[in-house]
Amino acid sequence: MNNFTNVPELIFKLGGTGSVSKLLKTNPSTISNWKKNNKIPKSYMNKLDILLKKKNLLTYTEYESNTRITSLKKKSKFSILVIISGGVSCYKVLELLRLYHNNNFDIDVVLTESAQKFITPLVVTSLINKKCYTELFSSEEEENMNHINLARNKDLILVAPCTANFVAKITHGIADDLASNIILASDSKILIAPSMNPYMWENKATQDNLKILRQRDIDLINPNSGLMACGEVGKGRLPDINEIFSFTRNYLLKKKEKRHTGFESKLKILITAGPTQEKIDPIRYVSNNSSGKQGYALAEEFLKLGAHVTLISGPTNINKPNVNKFIEVVSAEEMLSQVENNIDCDIFISSAAVCDWKLIPYTLKNKKLPKNDKLKKNKDIFFKLETNPDIIKFVSQNKKRPTLVIGFAAETKNLIPNATKKLEEKQLDMIIANLIEKENAIFGKEYNKIFIIDKQCKIQKSEKLTKHEIANLIISKTLKLHEEKYAKNYN
Ligand SMILES: Cc1cc2nc3c(=O)[nH]c(=O)nc-3n(C[C@H](O)[C@H](O)[C@H](O)COP(=O)(O)O)c2cc1C
């Protein structure tokens, strides 16, 4: 059952007073009273819990209105050119344009000829209240140099969706329409979000082209895997629009910071994952059931968005993801030392199940046994517990503290109070809480069910989702939080 601590927010999430009164078949004034008193009668809690579960808690509307409030207040102004090439996911990008427009971005849009088979310039214009560009050759004087004018003074040029054809064209410098001319004439940062049929994606021609583009410092938002519009399953889906929006906004904020500070502009993520193993003797160890899957999924999903990802992993049996930096460790002490070496990051996520203690063997006469000798069965020994370093606290209280420090809490009971206590004690920005129970046996499994608790102790509960879906939920929330912290400094 949900802990409804913020009733007005809850009602807002469910569509407002009118919608909730209809859904619950009650009088709107009853709902208004709940909001006023910040209290819900017990008899309605179950029904509301079910309604919440039916809703994906991070809806576009919620996301949009929240970010809109922040950005309008802060008057953010980024100049972005969106090139839409002719893929089946064109329609999704309309939602992205709406988000940019509503969040005060200075936005221009170019459609390729093929894109116009999927969406029209008119629908783009009505979303952004601006002309949508399509033609290279124009008889109007002010438009006859559009291929140059539109290429200049942009904080970012985003190609989304980027077709296999467009990938090939920019790789080889082809300039046969307005969009490809702009790319060739541009001095701005270019970010592409390829989206295509899985065979087109896997094709060596496409992969070779992408490799060349990466070498030329063109950044990529990698496609997701899943069921495609053509009915085939594989890699090639355009990532969630919320994520593209959030990622590009973070990217632009970082760029703005770079202007102020001269620092690197890629979002740097440091993740720990898996268990640690604490040696008892040269042969035996104590550890826990963590598989590392959730941390690896986070690393992979952040990587898809083009972030720079360092993954520090305890011993696991799963495939290493192809992250920017992968560091294997065994014990908590080794993990701490690697975290310290890599603390220069924007976001630290501690998903590793670090052993709280190590066991030190002693004789009954209280003499420490030599750690390089195997313990013998027939000897009387006992173990003293030695506390391991608290890695997340070390990071959160460090002089070089990243902008965000995010932890995980796995509990068998009193989940929310225990997780909230950890959040406060360790001064985290957010904590992901898991209840370890029969119905949510998460260790080693593909699925997970979480509660996300932020600094204001707002709680967001997820459905049972795959670990990659959970990773995306956490990333959406994390990027939004990062934007907010950042916006304070650099807007
Ligand atoms: C129904 C349909 C859907 C298509 N979807 C995609 C797609 O998602 N990704 C892609 O790379 N090409 C897709 N194509 C092929 C492109 O439209 C085609 O390569 C075109 O030349 C791209 O032109 P552009 O890159 O100038 O926009 C699709 C074609 C059709 C007919």
The ligand as an SDF file (V2000), in Angstrom:
LIG
                    3D

 31 33  0  0  0  0  0  0  0  0999 V2000
    7.2170    2.6780  -44.2120 C   0  0  0  0  0  0  0  0  0  0  0  0
    8.6790    2.9830  -44.2170 C   0  0  0  0  0  0  0  0  0  0  0  0
    9.3380    3.0880  -43.0290 C   0  0  0  0  0  0  0  0  0  0  0  0
   10.7110    3.3610  -42.9960 C   0  0  0  0  0  0  0  0  0  0  0  0
   11.3450    3.4420  -41.8020 N   0  0  0  0  0  0  0  0  0  0  0  0
   12.6790    3.6410  -41.7720 C   0  0  0  0  0  0  0  0  0  0  0  0
   13.3500    3.7080  -40.5260 C   0  0  0  0  0  0  0  0  0  0  0  0
   12.7580    3.6060  -39.4440 O   0  0  0  0  0  0  0  0  0  0  0  0
   14.6910    3.8970  -40.5430 N   0  0  0  0  0  0  0  0  0  0  0  0
   15.3940    4.0170  -41.7110 C   0  0  0  0  0  0  0  0  0  0  0  0
   16.6080    4.1520  -41.6460 O   0  0  0  0  0  0  0  0  0  0  0  0
   14.7670    3.9840  -42.8890 N   0  0  0  0  0  0  0  0  0  0  0  0
   13.4340    3.8070  -42.9660 C   0  0  0  0  0  0  0  0  0  0  0  0
   12.7950    3.7640  -44.1780 N   0  0  0  0  0  0  0  0  0  0  0  0
   13.5740    3.9910  -45.3870 C   0  0  0  0  0  0  0  0  0  0  0  0
   13.8440    5.4920  -45.6010 C   0  0  0  0  0  0  0  0  0  0  0  0
   12.6310    6.2050  -45.6540 O   0  0  0  0  0  0  0  0  0  0  0  0
   14.6210    5.7000  -46.8900 C   0  0  0  0  0  0  0  0  0  0  0  0
   15.9130    5.1270  -46.7400 O   0  0  0  0  0  0  0  0  0  0  0  0
   14.7460    7.1460  -47.2680 C   0  0  0  0  0  0  0  0  0  0  0  0
   15.5370    7.2510  -48.4380 O   0  0  0  0  0  0  0  0  0  0  0  0
   15.3640    7.9760  -46.1690 C   0  0  0  0  0  0  0  0  0  0  0  0
   15.5140    9.3050  -46.6010 O   0  0  0  0  0  0  0  0  0  0  0  0
   16.1750   10.4410  -45.6810 P   0  0  0  0  0  0  0  0  0  0  0  0
   17.3410    9.8280  -45.0100 O   0  0  0  0  0  0  0  0  0  0  0  0
   16.5750   11.5070  -46.6370 O   0  0  0  0  0  0  0  0  0  0  0  0
   15.1220   10.9240  -44.7820 O   0  0  0  0  0  0  0  0  0  0  0  0
   11.4120    3.5190  -44.2260 C   0  0  0  0  0  0  0  0  0  0  0  0
   10.7290    3.4270  -45.4300 C   0  0  0  0  0  0  0  0  0  0  0  0
    9.3820    3.1640  -45.4240 C   0  0  0  0  0  0  0  0  0  0  0  0
    8.6680    3.0580  -46.7660 C   0  0  0  0  0  0  0  0  0  0  0  0
  1  2  1  0
  2  3  1  0
  2 30  2  0
  3  4  2  0
  4  5  1  0
  4 28  1  0
  5  6  2  0
  6  7  1  0
  6 13  1  0
  7  8  2  0
  7  9  1  0
  9 10  1  0
 10 11  2  0
 10 12  1  0
 12 13  2  0
 13 14  1  0
 14 15  1  0
 14 28  1  0
 15 16  1  0
 16 17  1  0
 16 18  1  0
 18 19  1  0
 18 20  1  0
 20 21  1  0
 20 22  1  0
 22 23  1  0
 23 24  1  0
 24 25  2  0
 24 26  1  0
 24 27  1  0
 28 29  2  0
 29 30  1  0
 30 31  1  0
M  END
$$$$
